[in-house]
Amino acid sequence: MIQLFRNLRLAVGVAAAHLSDDPVLLFLQLTRRLPARVTQPLAEMMGKVAWSRSTAVPVLLAALARGDDADLRRRLDLAVTGTKSGTRAGRLADIAITANLPDVADRFLSGAVNGSRLKPALARKLWYDGAVTASIAALEGGGPGERRLAARLEAEMAVLQGWAPVLGRRTYKAVPGRVLHLLTNSLPHTASGYAQRSHSILRAQQDAGWDVLAVTRIGYPVQVGKLLAKPRDLVDGVKYQRLLPAKLSATADARLQQQAEELLNVALEFRPSVLHTTTHFVNGLVVRAVAEALGIPWVYEVRGQLADTWASTRGPSASGSEKYRLFQQREAEVMQAADLVVTLGEAMKANIVAAGVPAGKILIAPNAVGGQFLLEPLSTSAARRELGLIEEGQYIGTVSSLVPYEGIDDLIAAFVLLAASHPDLRLLIVGDGASMPSLKEQARQSGYADRILFTGRVARDDAVRYHQALDVFVVPRKDLEVTRSVTPLKPVEALACARPVVASDLPALREIVDDGVNGLLVQAESPEDLAEAISVLLADASRRSEMGSAGRAAVFAGRTWAANAQALAESYALLRHESLRRTE
């Protein structure tokens, strides 16, 4: 009961801060946390009963919640001409920014006169663009609300510009064979590819004889709405510890200092011989401070290029912005400071070397498989039967986070091209994410919504069955810097299930898909090419079987979590030896 009250206090504090800083974003996050069976009917009802030319804020928010981008843009365009009040313009600009419509936001902000929401909205738009210094300057001379927002942004800028937590050196004796991981999120509260990879590594290390403890970022998972979260979770024998104070510090730099102090206390009790964390750089800053306080080595695992992920939603100019440049500089600094850098593939390794990290300090631990994926795969019909799907016909689809750069909109468009000529074909989309509402709207308007199945987030044990239910697994990623470098996990799992993969022809995906051997590569962002390749495989069961067998064999040869754990253990041992040698 005491923990519940602490969680409630923490949640209220987080919500209050979001309400002050960005109320529209808070609204969108809440609609995603609440059950879709509740939020979507309400949003759809609002869209049906609202006057077609209404630009009232509740109507706009309903369009945002249901992912109807076309209707939202249409209504915002109607609102631009008649909006001069700075207060209303700021409110509508915030909606446009949250909907990734920066051009519309600019039109509101450029034509408005002073109002209580104008300065904060302008600051948020500049921050969205990556203009860090200008964003803070836009709040000068404002009232208490503007000063609070400016303080938050100034703290975030300080972290981008070089601030780091500081801890005093401690007398410490490590226990060999113990590793402490700091994670951004984890099972059982988050089922993302990140959380799955973390759990697989932890299990494999534990199976290999390591004493493993995972600690998640401060405030998680209460920050994402899990009010009943406990201080500790045990998942498949892996221990997860939470940092759940009753109150979080008000600014980003103070929260990182608070997290470093909390993590140090955990480390002093657990006494690891090595610390291991993952992107992005704030995790590295915290772990570096703790490692230096204890005098032990630390590992930085680069799982993505988050500056490029951020830029991918903002257009080409974002990669030249102040925020992008500062973010990249901090990532490079953290990678250079780590005792070992771990990453997913050759394309990412090349980028890390280009950032000034010696190649000899980099270990590739690719996305891999274990557990149920190592068992003999079920047939498509058997997997569908277990999942309660219609067994007859053919299925294409994907298991993925539903975010813009994954290109699921192109997959739906490709399915529409195939649907008429393949009347027994169905599309299966497994996963959840920010793009879910807009993708469902695209499916609804396609005319084939009854053959497009969205499962939402599924249980871990069901994920393998969804892979096996497919005839063809599809990875339709957009052609962006982040997707050219970062190798995803799910197609590896599909190959382990002996399913052929059709994927965008991008460098990172070429490391997984051997064109013509275990799948087919097609031009990115081309639904026509995607549909043609899928059609070729749907027409040839023998070829699908051969590709599936080849893919499964390749995965078993070099992509298992046990092999990764062995490689990490050897690297940890070298780090430990070098650390002891330096202290002699």
C-alpha positions in Angstrom: 0.0 0.0 0.0 2.9 2.4 0.8 4.4 1.8 -2.6 1.0 2.5 -4.3 0.8 5.9 -2.5 4.4 6.6 -3.6 3.5 5.7 -7.2 0.4 7.8 -7.2 2.3 10.8 -5.9 5.0 10.2 -8.5 2.4 9.9 -11.3 0.6 13.1 -10.2 3.9 15.0 -10.3 4.8 13.7 -13.7 1.3 14.5 -15.1 1.3 18.0 -13.6 4.7 18.7 -15.2 3.5 17.5 -18.6 0.3 19.5 -18.2 2.3 22.7 -17.7 5.0 21.9 -20.3 2.9 20.5 -23.2 -0.8 19.8 -22.5 -1.6 18.6 -26.1 1.2 16.0 -25.9 -0.1 14.9 -22.5 -3.5 14.4 -24.0 -2.2 12.3 -26.9 -0.1 10.1 -24.5 -3.1 9.6 -22.2 -5.3 8.4 -25.2 -2.6 5.9 -26.1 -2.4 4.6 -22.5 -6.1 4.2 -22.1 -7.8 1.2 -23.7 -8.5 1.7 -27.5 -11.9 0.2 -27.1 -12.8 3.2 -25.0 -10.9 6.1 -26.7 -11.4 5.2 -30.4 -15.3 4.9 -30.3 -15.4 8.3 -28.5 -13.1 9.9 -31.0 -14.9 8.4 -34.0 -18.3 9.6 -32.6 -16.9 13.1 -32.2 -15.8 13.0 -35.9 -19.3 11.9 -37.0 -21.4 14.4 -35.1 -19.1 17.4 -35.5 -20.0 20.0 -38.2 -17.7 19.4 -41.2 -16.2 22.9 -40.9 -15.8 22.9 -37.1 -12.4 23.9 -35.8 -13.3 23.6 -32.1 -10.4 22.3 -30.1 -12.3 19.1 -28.9 -13.0 18.2 -32.5 -9.4 18.7 -33.5 -8.2 16.6 -30.5 -10.6 13.8 -31.5 -9.2 13.8 -35.1 -5.7 13.6 -33.5 -6.7 10.8 -31.2 -8.2 8.6 -34.0 -5.2 9.3 -36.3 -7.3 10.9 -39.1 -4.4 13.1 -40.4 -6.3 14.3 -43.5 -9.3 15.5 -41.5 -7.1 17.1 -38.9 -5.1 19.0 -41.6 -8.3 20.1 -43.4 -9.8 21.5 -40.2 -6.6 23.2 -39.2 -6.3 24.8 -42.6 -9.9 26.2 -42.2 -8.8 27.6 -38.8 -5.8 29.5 -40.0 -7.6 32.3 -41.8 -9.9 33.2 -39.0 -7.4 32.9 -36.1 -5.6 36.1 -34.9 -5.9 35.6 -31.1 -2.5 34.6 -29.8 -4.1 32.4 -27.2 -6.1 30.4 -29.7 -3.3 30.4 -32.3 -0.9 29.0 -29.7 -3.4 26.2 -28.8 -3.9 25.2 -32.4 -0.2 25.4 -33.2 0.4 23.0 -30.3 -2.0 20.6 -31.9 -0.3 20.9 -35.2 3.1 20.3 -33.7 1.9 17.2 -31.9 0.5 15.9 -35.2 3.8 16.5 -37.0 2.4 19.3 -39.1 5.1 21.9 -38.6 4.1 23.9 -41.7 0.6 24.4 -40.3 2.0 25.4 -36.9 4.1 28.0 -38.5 1.1 29.6 -40.2 -0.7 30.0 -36.9 2.4 31.4 -35.1 3.3 33.9 -37.9 -0.2 35.5 -38.2 -1.1 35.8 -34.5 -0.9 38.6 -32.0 0.0 38.4 -28.4 -1.8 35.8 -26.2 -1.1 33.7 -23.2 -0.2 30.6 -25.2 1.7 32.2 -28.0 5.2 32.2 -26.5 5.1 28.6 -25.1 3.8 27.4 -28.5 6.5 29.2 -30.4 9.1 27.8 -28.0 7.8 24.3 -28.5 7.8 24.7 -32.3 11.4 25.9 -32.3 12.4 23.0 -30.0 10.6 20.7 -32.4 12.7 22.1 -35.2 15.9 21.6 -33.2 16.6 25.3 -32.6 17.6 24.9 -29.0 18.9 28.3 -28.2 16.2 30.1 -30.1 13.5 28.1 -28.3 14.7 29.3 -24.9 15.1 32.9 -26.1 11.4 32.9 -27.3 10.3 32.6 -23.6 12.2 35.7 -22.4 10.0 38.2 -20.6 7.2 35.7 -20.0 5.2 35.0 -16.9 5.5 32.1 -14.3 4.4 29.5 -16.8 7.0 30.6 -19.4 9.7 30.8 -16.8 9.0 27.2 -15.7 9.1 26.0 -19.3 12.3 28.0 -19.9 13.9 26.4 -16.8 13.1 22.9 -18.2 14.5 23.7 -21.6 17.6 25.3 -20.2 18.3 22.1 -18.2 17.8 20.0 -21.3 20.2 22.3 -23.2 22.8 22.0 -20.4 22.7 18.2 -20.8 23.1 18.5 -24.5 26.0 20.9 -24.1 28.1 18.8 -21.7 26.6 18.7 -18.2 27.0 15.3 -16.5 26.2 13.9 -13.0 29.0 14.0 -10.5 29.5 11.4 -7.7 32.3 11.1 -5.2 34.7 8.2 -5.3 33.8 5.2 -3.0 35.8 2.5 -1.4 34.5 -0.6 -3.2 35.2 -4.3 -3.8 33.5 -5.9 -6.8 32.2 -9.4 -6.9 33.5 -11.2 -10.0 30.8 -12.6 -12.3 28.2 -9.9 -11.5 26.9 -7.5 -14.1 24.5 -4.6 -13.5 22.5 -3.3 -16.5 20.8 0.1 -16.7 17.8 0.0 -19.1 15.4 2.6 -20.5 12.4 0.2 -20.2 11.8 -3.5 -19.8 9.4 -6.4 -19.5 6.8 -7.0 -18.2 5.7 -3.4 -18.6 7.0 -2.7 -22.1 7.1 -5.3 -24.9 9.1 -3.4 -27.5 12.0 -4.9 -29.5 14.3 -3.0 -27.1 12.8 -4.7 -24.1 12.8 -8.1 -25.8 16.5 -7.8 -26.7 17.4 -6.7 -23.2 15.6 -9.7 -21.7 17.1 -12.1 -24.1 20.6 -10.9 -23.2 19.9 -11.0 -19.5 18.6 -14.5 -19.7 21.5 -15.7 -21.8 24.0 -14.2 -19.4 22.3 -15.8 -16.5 22.2 -19.1 -18.2 25.9 -18.8 -18.8 26.6 -18.4 -15.1 26.5 -14.6 -14.5 24.8 -13.0 -11.6 22.6 -10.4 -13.4 20.6 -7.5 -12.2 18.7 -5.0 -14.4 17.7 -1.5 -13.2 15.4 0.7 -15.2 15.5 4.5 -15.5 14.2 6.6 -12.7 10.4 6.8 -12.5 9.8 3.9 -14.9 7.3 2.3 -15.3 5.0 4.7 -13.3 5.9 7.4 -15.8 4.2 5.3 -18.5 1.0 4.7 -16.5 1.8 1.6 -14.6 0.5 2.8 -11.2 0.6 -0.7 -9.6 4.3 -1.2 -10.4 6.4 -2.9 -7.8 9.9 -2.1 -6.7 11.1 -5.4 -8.2 9.9 -7.8 -10.9 11.0 -11.3 -11.6 10.6 -12.4 -15.2 11.8 -15.8 -16.3 14.2 -15.8 -13.4 15.6 -12.4 -14.4 15.6 -9.7 -11.7 14.4 -6.2 -12.6 14.7 -3.4 -10.0 12.9 -0.1 -10.3 14.0 3.4 -9.1 10.6 4.8 -7.9 11.1 7.8 -5.6 7.9 9.5 -4.4 9.0 12.6 -6.4 11.2 13.3 -9.4 13.5 16.3 -9.6 12.0 19.1 -11.7 14.6 19.4 -14.5 16.5 17.0 -16.7 19.9 17.6 -15.2 18.6 17.2 -11.6 16.8 14.0 -12.5 19.9 12.5 -14.0 21.8 13.4 -10.8 19.1 11.8 -8.8 19.2 8.7 -11.0 23.0 8.4 -10.7 22.8 8.6 -6.9 20.0 6.0 -6.8 21.9 3.7 -9.1 25.1 4.1 -7.1 23.2 2.9 -4.0 21.9 -0.2 -5.9 25.5 -0.9 -7.1 27.0 -0.6 -3.7 24.5 -3.3 -2.5 24.8 -5.6 -5.5 28.6 -5.1 -6.0 28.9 -5.7 -9.8 32.3 -6.1 -11.5 31.0 -4.4 -14.7 28.2 -2.0 -15.6 26.3 -2.3 -18.9 23.9 0.3 -20.4 22.3 1.1 -23.8 21.6 4.1 -25.9 20.8 6.9 -25.7 23.6 9.0 -24.2 21.8 10.0 -20.9 22.1 6.4 -19.8 25.7 6.5 -20.6 26.2 9.7 -18.5 24.7 8.0 -15.5 26.5 4.8 -15.8 29.9 6.5 -16.4 29.4 8.5 -13.2 28.7 5.3 -11.2 31.5 3.4 -12.8 34.0 6.1 -12.0 32.8 6.3 -8.4 33.4 2.6 -8.0 36.4 2.2 -10.2 35.0 -0.5 -12.4 34.6 -0.8 -16.2 31.4 0.0 -18.1 29.9 -0.9 -21.4 27.8 1.2 -23.8 25.5 -0.7 -26.1 24.5 1.3 -29.2 21.2 -0.2 -30.3 20.0 2.7 -32.4 20.8 6.2 -33.7 18.3 8.2 -31.8 19.3 11.5 -33.3 18.4 10.1 -36.7 15.2 8.6 -35.3 14.3 12.0 -34.1 15.2 13.6 -37.4 13.3 11.0 -39.4 10.0 12.6 -38.3 11.0 16.2 -39.1 12.3 16.3 -42.6 15.8 16.8 -44.2 16.5 20.1 -42.5 16.5 18.5 -39.0 19.9 16.8 -39.6 21.4 20.3 -39.8 19.8 21.6 -36.7 21.5 22.6 -33.4 19.8 19.9 -31.4 20.9 17.2 -33.9 24.5 18.4 -33.8 24.6 18.6 -30.0 23.0 15.1 -29.7 25.5 13.6 -32.0 28.4 15.2 -30.1 27.2 13.8 -26.8 26.7 10.3 -28.3 30.2 10.4 -29.7 31.6 11.6 -26.3 29.9 8.7 -24.4 31.0 6.1 -26.9 34.6 7.3 -26.7 34.5 7.3 -22.9 33.1 3.7 -22.6 35.5 0.8 -22.0 33.7 -1.2 -24.6 31.1 -0.3 -27.2 28.6 -3.0 -28.3 26.4 -2.7 -31.4 24.1 -4.6 -33.7 25.8 -4.8 -37.1 28.5 -3.7 -39.6 26.6 -0.6 -40.8 26.3 0.7 -37.2 29.9 -0.2 -36.5 31.0 1.9 -39.4 29.1 4.9 -38.0 30.6 4.4 -34.6 34.1 4.3 -36.0 33.3 7.5 -38.0 32.4 9.1 -34.6 36.0 8.5 -33.4 35.8 5.2 -31.6 38.6 2.7 -32.4 37.3 -0.4 -34.2 39.1 -2.6 -31.7 36.9 -1.3 -28.9 33.7 -2.3 -30.7 32.0 -5.7 -30.3 29.1 -6.7 -32.7 26.4 -8.6 -30.8 23.7 -8.9 -33.5 20.0 -9.3 -32.9 19.4 -13.0 -32.3 17.0 -15.6 -31.2 16.5 -18.1 -28.3 13.7 -19.8 -26.4 10.7 -20.8 -28.5 12.4 -19.6 -31.7 14.9 -22.4 -31.4 12.1 -25.0 -31.5 10.9 -26.6 -34.7 8.4 -24.2 -36.3 4.7 -25.0 -36.6 3.0 -25.1 -39.9 1.1 -22.0 -40.9 -2.2 -23.7 -40.3 -1.2 -25.0 -36.9 0.0 -21.6 -35.8 -3.2 -20.0 -37.0 -5.3 -22.5 -35.2 -3.5 -21.8 -31.9 -4.1 -18.1 -32.4 -7.7 -18.5 -33.4 -7.2 -17.1 -36.9 -8.9 -18.3 -40.0 -6.7 -21.2 -41.2 -7.5 -21.1 -44.9 -5.9 -18.8 -47.4 -2.6 -16.9 -47.3 -1.3 -14.3 -44.9 1.3 -11.7 -45.3 2.3 -9.3 -42.6 4.8 -8.0 -40.0 5.5 -7.9 -36.3 6.8 -4.4 -35.6 6.6 -1.2 -33.6 4.0 0.9 -35.5 6.0 4.1 -36.1 6.4 6.1 -39.3 9.9 4.9 -40.3 8.7 1.3 -40.3 6.7 2.0 -43.5 3.6 0.0 -42.5 1.6 2.4 -44.7 3.5 1.1 -47.7 2.7 -2.4 -46.7 -1.0 -1.6 -46.5 -0.8 0.1 -49.9 1.0 -3.0 -51.3 -1.8 -5.3 -49.9 -4.4 -3.2 -51.6 -2.6 -3.7 -54.9 -2.8 -7.5 -54.3 -6.2 -7.8 -52.7 -8.3 -8.0 -55.8 -6.2 -10.6 -57.6 -5.7 -12.6 -54.3 -9.1 -12.9 -52.8 -8.0 -15.3 -50.1 -5.1 -13.1 -49.0 -5.1 -11.4 -45.6 -2.8 -8.8 -44.0 -1.7 -9.3 -40.4 -0.1 -6.4 -38.5 1.1 -7.3 -35.1 2.3 -4.6 -32.7 1.4 -1.1 -31.4 2.8 2.4 -31.6 2.1 6.0 -32.5 1.1 5.2 -36.0 -1.7 2.8 -35.1 -4.6 5.2 -35.4 -3.6 6.5 -38.8 -2.8 3.0 -40.1 -6.3 1.8 -39.0 -7.8 4.8 -40.7 -5.8 4.0 -43.9 -7.1 0.4 -43.7 -10.7 1.6 -43.2 -10.5 3.7 -46.3 -8.9 1.0 -48.4 -12.0 -0.9 -49.0 -10.4 -4.1 -47.6 -10.6 -3.4 -43.8 -12.2 -6.8 -43.2 -9.1 -8.5 -44.5 -6.6 -6.3 -42.6 -6.1 -7.5 -39.0 -4.5 -5.3 -36.3 -3.7 -7.4 -33.2 -2.2 -4.6 -31.1 0.5 -5.6 -28.6 0.6 -9.3 -28.0 2.1 -11.5 -25.3 5.7 -12.6 -25.7 4.7 -16.2 -26.0 2.3 -15.4 -28.8 4.7 -13.5 -30.9 6.4 -16.6 -32.2 3.1 -18.0 -33.3 2.3 -14.8 -35.2 5.6 -15.1 -37.1 4.7 -18.7 -37.9 1.1 -17.8 -39.1 2.5 -15.9 -42.0 3.4 -17.1 -45.5 5.6 -14.1 -46.1 7.1 -11.7 -43.5 7.5 -8.1 -44.7 9.9 -5.4 -43.5 8.8 -2.3 -45.5 11.1 0.3 -43.9 11.4 3.8 -45.2 14.8 4.9 -46.7 16.2 7.1 -43.9 19.5 7.4 -42.2 18.3 5.5 -39.1 16.9 2.6 -41.1 19.9 2.4 -43.3 22.1 1.7 -40.2 20.0 0.0 -37.6 19.2 -3.7 -37.9 15.8 -4.7 -36.5 15.1 -7.9 -34.5 11.8 -9.1 -35.9 13.0 -10.2 -39.3 15.6 -12.3 -37.6 12.9 -14.0 -35.6 10.9 -14.5 -38.8 13.9 -16.3 -40.5 14.3 -18.5 -37.4 10.6 -19.5 -37.9 11.6 -20.5 -41.5 9.5 -17.8 -43.1 10.9 -15.9 -46.1 11.3 -12.1 -45.7 10.5 -9.4 -48.2 12.4 -6.2 -47.1 13.4 -2.8 -48.3 16.8 -2.8 -49.9 18.7 -0.9 -47.2 22.3 -1.6 -45.9 21.2 -2.7 -42.5 18.6 -5.1 -43.9 21.1 -6.5 -46.4 22.9 -7.9 -43.3 19.9 -10.0 -42.5 18.2 -10.7 -45.9 20.3 -12.5 -48.5 18.4 -11.5 -51.7 17.2 -14.5 -53.5 18.4 -16.9 -50.8 16.3 -16.3 -47.7 14.1 -13.5 -49.0 13.8 -10.7 -51.5 14.9 -7.1 -51.4 12.9 -4.4 -53.0 13.2 -0.6 -53.5 12.2 1.2 -50.3 9.0 3.2 -50.3 7.6 1.5 -53.4 4.3 -0.3 -52.7 4.4 -1.5 -56.3 7.7 -3.3 -56.0 6.7 -4.6 -52.6 3.5 -6.1 -54.0 5.3 -7.6 -57.0 7.9 -9.4 -54.7 5.2 -10.6 -52.3 3.2 -11.9 -55.3 6.2 -13.9 -56.6 6.6 -15.7 -53.3 2.8 -16.3 -52.7 2.7 -18.1 -56.1 5.5 -20.5 -55.3 5.2 -22.6 -52.1 8.3 -24.5 -52.9 10.4 -21.4 -53.1 9.0 -20.1 -49.9 10.0 -23.4 -48.2 13.5 -23.3 -49.6 14.0 -19.7 -48.5 12.6 -20.4 -45.1 15.0 -23.3 -44.6 17.9 -21.2 -45.7 17.0 -18.4 -43.4 16.6 -20.6 -40.3 20.0 -22.3 -41.0 21.7 -18.9 -41.3 20.2 -17.6 -38.0 21.3 -20.7 -36.1 24.8 -20.4 -37.6 25.5 -16.9 -36.2 22.5 -15.3 -34.4 21.7 -16.8 -31.1 21.6 -15.1 -27.7 23.8 -17.8 -26.2 26.6 -16.9 -28.7 26.2 -13.2 -27.9 26.4 -14.0 -24.1 29.6 -15.9 -24.7 31.1 -13.0 -26.6 30.1 -10.5 -24.0 31.5 -12.7 -21.2 34.9 -12.9 -22.9 34.9 -9.1 -23.4 33.9 -8.5 -19.7 36.7 -10.7 -18.6 39.2 -8.7 -20.6 37.8 -5.4 -19.2 38.0 -6.8 -15.7 41.6 -7.9 -16.2 42.6 -4.5 -17.7 40.9 -2.7 -14.8 42.7 -4.7 -12.2 46.0 -4.2 -14.0 45.6 -0.5 -13.9 45.0 -0.5 -10.1 48.0 -2.6 -9.3 
